[in-house]
Amino acid sequence: MKARIDIDIEELLAGIPLFADLGPDSRGEISRECKIRELGKGAVIFREGDRPIAMYYLLQGQIKRSVCSQDGDEKVLDVYCPRQYFGEVELFSDRLYLSRAETTADSRVLQIGHRALAERVSNGSEIASRMLRSVANRLYALERDIVARRFQSTADRVLDYLCELASDDPSGETATLHLGISKQVLASHLDMTPETLSRTLRRLIDDEVVEVRGRLVQLNLRAVAERSAARSAFVAAPQPTPTHDARHGRIGRAP
């Protein structure tokens, strides 16, 4: 980890959307409840069973949120990139953590104490509505992931994830992104094995939808749009009526 860099926390808060509209006095009070944490790769910020004491804002690096079985199998629930919050749901629900947050690279995290946030939320400030929006977005993302894992193909799940990471450039033919996590972590996050992820990427490469060079991924936006349109058309089209095949005891499709 690099040597610590002195950071003016009040100035830092002014650049974070959640606190941008606060006056200097309010930011000063919140800053006294904050601290910068310089963390090396593999550092645990909190783990299962811990009681929340703060929410966090990632300034630099990368964090994975995961759970582990008794056999040591890991399931990655989320991956946080710079300028993302995490830990706010547990902080305001007064529940113990069910998962752990761990760095996957050298990271710098702003830890924001509970007391400073609770006072402003209870006062009905703009922070309260922004916090509510943040929690709502988190729940929406969770529901979207559940639907994707249940109904989408592996190719569509991988492609949707890559599109979320890509920069928004509707006028261009391609979008380029840097895949900042290992294939093993990505596979766990998308609920598939690393071997399935590799095969899926190979199919997308063969179909000329993506091009992969190490951690650099280039999306063919026209091909992505065509796949999306075809998928939407299939969902909208009337589907055959299921019929029960008594001879084999299974669900079939009517001709």
C-alpha positions as CSV (number, residue, x, y, z in Angstrom):
1,M,0.0,0.0,0.0
2,K,1.3,3.5,-0.8
3,A,2.1,5.9,1.9
4,R,-0.9,7.7,3.3
5,I,-1.9,10.9,1.6
6,D,-3.3,13.7,3.8
7,I,-6.9,14.4,2.7
8,D,-9.1,17.3,3.8
9,I,-12.3,15.4,4.7
10,E,-14.5,18.5,4.7
11,E,-13.4,19.2,1.2
12,L,-13.8,15.6,0.2
13,L,-17.4,15.6,1.5
14,A,-18.3,18.6,-0.6
15,G,-17.5,16.5,-3.7
16,I,-19.7,13.5,-2.7
17,P,-23.3,13.8,-4.0
18,L,-24.9,12.8,-0.6
19,F,-23.3,15.7,1.2
20,A,-22.7,18.2,-1.6
21,D,-25.6,20.6,-0.6
22,L,-24.8,20.8,3.1
23,G,-23.4,24.0,4.6
24,P,-19.9,24.2,5.9
25,D,-21.0,23.8,9.5
26,S,-22.9,20.6,8.8
27,R,-20.0,19.2,6.7
28,G,-17.6,20.1,9.5
29,E,-19.7,18.2,12.1
30,I,-19.9,15.1,9.8
31,S,-16.2,15.2,9.0
32,R,-15.5,14.8,12.7
33,E,-17.3,11.4,12.6
34,C,-15.3,10.3,9.5
35,K,-12.0,8.7,9.0
36,I,-9.9,7.6,6.0
37,R,-8.9,3.9,6.0
38,E,-5.9,2.9,3.9
39,L,-6.3,-0.8,3.2
40,G,-4.1,-3.4,1.5
41,K,-5.5,-6.2,-0.7
42,G,-7.4,-8.8,1.3
43,A,-8.3,-6.5,4.2
44,V,-11.6,-7.2,5.8
45,I,-13.7,-4.0,6.5
46,F,-16.5,-5.9,8.3
47,R,-17.5,-9.6,8.6
48,E,-20.5,-11.7,9.3
49,G,-22.0,-11.1,12.7
50,D,-20.4,-7.6,13.2
51,R,-22.6,-4.8,14.4
52,P,-22.7,-1.8,11.9
53,I,-21.0,1.3,13.2
54,A,-20.7,3.3,9.9
55,M,-21.4,3.4,6.2
56,Y,-18.6,3.5,3.7
57,Y,-17.7,5.4,0.5
58,L,-15.0,3.9,-1.7
59,L,-12.5,6.4,-2.8
60,Q,-10.0,4.2,-4.5
61,G,-9.6,0.4,-5.2
62,Q,-12.2,-2.3,-5.1
63,I,-14.4,-4.1,-2.6
64,K,-16.2,-7.4,-2.8
65,R,-19.2,-8.3,-0.7
66,S,-19.4,-12.1,-0.2
67,V,-20.6,-14.9,2.0
68,C,-18.9,-18.2,2.7
69,S,-20.3,-21.6,3.4
70,Q,-18.9,-23.8,6.2
71,D,-17.1,-25.7,3.5
72,G,-15.3,-22.5,2.4
73,D,-17.3,-22.0,-0.8
74,E,-17.6,-18.3,-1.5
75,K,-20.5,-16.5,-3.1
76,V,-19.8,-12.9,-4.3
77,L,-22.9,-10.8,-3.8
78,D,-21.6,-7.5,-5.1
79,V,-18.4,-5.7,-6.3
80,Y,-18.0,-2.0,-5.4
81,C,-16.0,0.4,-7.5
82,P,-14.8,4.0,-6.6
83,R,-17.6,6.5,-5.8
84,Q,-20.0,3.8,-4.5
85,Y,-21.5,3.6,-1.0
86,F,-21.9,0.4,0.9
87,G,-23.1,-0.7,4.3
88,E,-25.9,1.8,4.5
89,V,-28.7,-0.8,4.5
90,E,-27.5,-2.6,7.7
91,L,-26.6,0.7,9.4
92,F,-30.2,2.0,9.4
93,S,-31.9,-1.4,9.8
94,D,-30.0,-2.1,13.1
95,R,-29.2,-5.6,11.9
96,L,-25.9,-7.5,12.1
97,Y,-24.0,-8.0,8.9
98,L,-24.8,-11.3,7.1
99,S,-21.9,-11.0,4.7
100,R,-18.3,-9.6,4.7
101,A,-16.7,-6.7,2.8
102,E,-13.1,-7.4,1.7
103,T,-10.7,-5.5,-0.5
104,T,-9.7,-7.1,-3.8
105,A,-7.0,-4.4,-4.4
106,D,-5.2,-1.7,-2.4
107,S,-8.0,0.6,-1.4
108,R,-8.9,3.9,0.3
109,V,-12.2,4.0,2.0
110,L,-14.1,6.9,3.7
111,Q,-15.7,5.6,6.9
112,I,-18.7,7.7,7.9
113,G,-19.9,7.3,11.5
114,H,-23.5,6.4,12.3
115,R,-24.2,9.3,14.7
116,A,-23.5,12.0,12.2
117,L,-25.8,10.4,9.6
118,A,-28.5,9.6,12.1
119,E,-28.8,13.2,13.3
120,R,-29.3,14.5,9.8
121,V,-31.7,11.7,8.7
122,S,-33.9,12.4,11.8
123,N,-33.9,16.1,11.1
124,G,-35.5,15.4,7.7
125,S,-32.7,16.9,5.7
126,E,-32.1,16.2,2.0
127,I,-29.7,13.5,3.1
128,A,-32.7,11.4,4.3
129,S,-34.3,11.3,0.8
130,R,-31.0,10.6,-0.8
131,M,-30.3,7.8,1.6
132,L,-33.8,6.4,0.9
133,R,-33.1,6.5,-2.9
134,S,-29.8,4.7,-2.3
135,V,-31.4,1.9,-0.4
136,A,-34.2,1.7,-3.0
137,N,-31.7,1.4,-5.8
138,R,-29.9,-1.3,-3.9
139,L,-33.1,-3.3,-3.5
140,Y,-34.0,-2.8,-7.1
141,A,-30.5,-4.1,-8.2
142,L,-30.9,-7.1,-6.0
143,E,-34.3,-8.0,-7.5
144,R,-32.9,-7.4,-11.0
145,D,-30.0,-9.8,-10.3
146,I,-32.4,-12.5,-9.0
147,V,-34.6,-12.2,-12.1
148,A,-31.5,-12.3,-14.4
149,R,-30.1,-15.5,-12.7
150,R,-33.4,-17.2,-12.9
151,F,-34.5,-16.4,-16.5
152,Q,-31.5,-15.0,-18.5
153,S,-29.0,-17.1,-20.4
154,T,-25.4,-17.0,-19.2
155,A,-24.4,-14.9,-22.3
156,D,-27.1,-12.3,-21.5
157,R,-26.0,-12.1,-17.9
158,V,-22.4,-11.6,-18.8
159,L,-23.3,-9.0,-21.5
160,D,-25.6,-7.0,-19.2
161,Y,-22.9,-6.8,-16.6
162,L,-20.3,-5.6,-19.1
163,C,-22.8,-3.0,-20.5
164,E,-23.2,-1.6,-16.9
165,L,-19.5,-1.2,-16.6
166,A,-19.0,0.4,-20.1
167,S,-18.9,4.1,-20.5
168,D,-22.1,5.6,-22.0
169,D,-21.2,6.7,-25.6
170,P,-24.3,6.3,-27.7
171,S,-22.7,8.0,-30.7
172,G,-19.9,5.5,-31.0
173,E,-19.7,2.0,-32.5
174,T,-17.8,0.5,-29.6
175,A,-17.4,0.9,-25.9
176,T,-14.3,-0.1,-24.0
177,L,-14.0,-1.0,-20.4
178,H,-11.4,-2.4,-18.0
179,L,-12.5,-5.5,-16.2
180,G,-11.1,-4.8,-12.7
181,I,-12.0,-8.1,-11.1
182,S,-10.7,-11.6,-11.6
183,K,-12.7,-14.1,-13.7
184,Q,-13.2,-16.2,-10.6
185,V,-14.8,-13.3,-8.7
186,L,-16.9,-12.3,-11.7
187,A,-18.1,-15.8,-12.2
188,S,-19.2,-16.1,-8.5
189,H,-21.0,-12.7,-8.7
190,L,-22.9,-13.9,-11.9
191,D,-23.7,-17.2,-10.2
192,M,-21.7,-19.4,-12.6
193,T,-18.5,-21.4,-12.6
194,P,-15.2,-19.9,-14.0
195,E,-15.3,-22.5,-16.7
196,T,-18.9,-21.5,-17.7
197,L,-17.8,-17.9,-17.8
198,S,-14.8,-18.7,-20.0
199,R,-17.0,-20.6,-22.5
200,T,-19.6,-17.8,-22.5
201,L,-17.0,-15.2,-23.2
202,R,-15.6,-17.4,-26.0
203,R,-19.1,-17.6,-27.6
204,L,-19.5,-13.8,-27.4
205,I,-16.1,-13.3,-29.0
206,D,-16.9,-15.8,-31.8
207,D,-20.2,-13.9,-32.4
208,E,-18.2,-10.7,-32.6
209,V,-20.1,-9.1,-29.8
210,V,-17.1,-8.5,-27.6
211,E,-13.3,-8.5,-28.0
212,V,-11.2,-9.4,-25.0
213,R,-7.5,-8.5,-24.6
214,G,-6.4,-9.4,-21.0
215,R,-8.5,-7.2,-18.7
216,L,-9.5,-4.9,-21.6
217,V,-13.0,-5.6,-23.0
218,Q,-14.4,-3.9,-26.1
219,L,-18.2,-4.1,-26.8
220,N,-19.6,-4.0,-30.3
221,L,-22.6,-1.7,-29.5
222,R,-24.5,-2.5,-32.7
223,A,-24.3,-6.2,-32.0
224,V,-25.3,-5.6,-28.4
225,A,-28.4,-3.7,-29.6
226,E,-29.3,-6.4,-32.1
227,R,-29.2,-9.1,-29.4
228,S,-31.2,-6.9,-27.0
229,A,-33.9,-6.3,-29.7
230,A,-34.1,-10.0,-30.5
231,R,-34.5,-10.9,-26.9
232,S,-37.2,-8.3,-26.4
233,A,-39.1,-9.6,-29.5
234,F,-39.0,-13.1,-28.1
235,V,-40.3,-12.1,-24.7
236,A,-43.1,-10.1,-26.4
237,A,-44.2,-12.8,-28.8
238,P,-47.0,-15.2,-27.8
239,Q,-45.5,-18.4,-26.4
240,P,-46.9,-21.9,-27.0
241,T,-49.3,-23.3,-24.5
242,P,-47.8,-25.8,-22.1
243,T,-49.5,-29.2,-22.2
244,H,-49.0,-32.2,-19.9
245,D,-47.6,-35.3,-21.6
246,A,-49.2,-38.2,-19.6
247,R,-47.0,-40.8,-21.2
248,H,-43.8,-39.3,-19.9
249,G,-45.1,-37.3,-16.9
250,R,-43.5,-34.0,-18.1
251,I,-44.5,-30.6,-19.4
252,G,-44.4,-30.3,-23.2
253,R,-45.3,-27.7,-25.8
254,A,-48.5,-27.7,-27.9
255,P,-47.8,-27.7,-31.7
